């Protein structure tokens, strides 16, 4: 389902070790992004809708990346 490996397996991994320590929260955030994307895909009718959808979907990305992505 998710394409993350432990840093020991993939040294180039940008994912934080916190993914595995709080996997339930991580998967909740991933599922929220998926639900948001599916819901938004059914509501797009104009360019303005796309702009708003990208912002809404981006918020779900940020919610996860702020916690679970290592800064380079």
C-alpha positions in Angstrom: 0.0 0.0 0.0 2.7 2.5 1.0 6.0 2.7 -0.7 8.3 3.4 2.2 11.2 1.3 3.4 13.3 1.7 6.5 16.4 3.8 6.0 18.5 0.7 6.6 17.0 -0.8 3.5 17.1 2.4 1.4 19.8 4.9 2.5 18.4 7.6 0.2 15.0 7.5 1.9 13.7 10.9 2.8 11.0 9.5 5.1 11.4 10.1 8.8 11.8 7.2 11.3 8.6 8.5 12.9 6.5 6.8 10.2 7.2 3.4 11.8 6.9 4.7 15.3 3.4 6.3 14.7 2.3 4.2 11.7 -1.4 4.5 12.6 -1.2 8.3 12.4 0.8 8.1 9.2 -1.7 5.8 7.5 -4.6 8.0 8.7 -3.0 11.0 7.0 -2.4 9.0 3.8 -6.0 7.8 3.8 -7.2 11.3 4.4 -5.3 12.4 1.3 -6.8 9.6 -0.8 -10.4 10.4 0.4 -9.8 14.1 -0.3 -8.5 13.3 -3.8 -11.4 11.0 -4.6 -14.0 13.6 -3.3 -12.4 16.4 -5.2 -12.2 14.5 -8.4 -16.0 14.3 -8.5 -16.5 18.0 -8.1 -14.2 19.6 -10.7 -16.1 21.5 -13.3 -14.0 24.7 -13.9 -10.5 26.0 -13.6 -11.5 27.7 -10.4 -12.5 24.3 -9.0 -9.1 22.9 -9.9 -7.3 25.7 -8.1 -9.4 25.2 -5.0 -8.9 21.4 -5.2 -5.1 21.7 -5.5 -5.1 23.8 -2.4 -7.3 21.3 -0.5 -5.2 18.4 -1.6 -2.0 20.2 -0.9 -3.1 20.7 2.7 -3.3 17.0 3.2 0.2 16.6 1.7 1.6 19.2 4.0 -0.1 17.6 7.1 2.0 14.5 6.4 5.2 16.0 5.1 5.6 18.4 8.0 5.9 15.4 10.3 7.1 12.5 8.3 9.5 13.8 5.7 13.1 14.5 6.7 14.5 17.9 5.8 17.5 17.8 3.5 
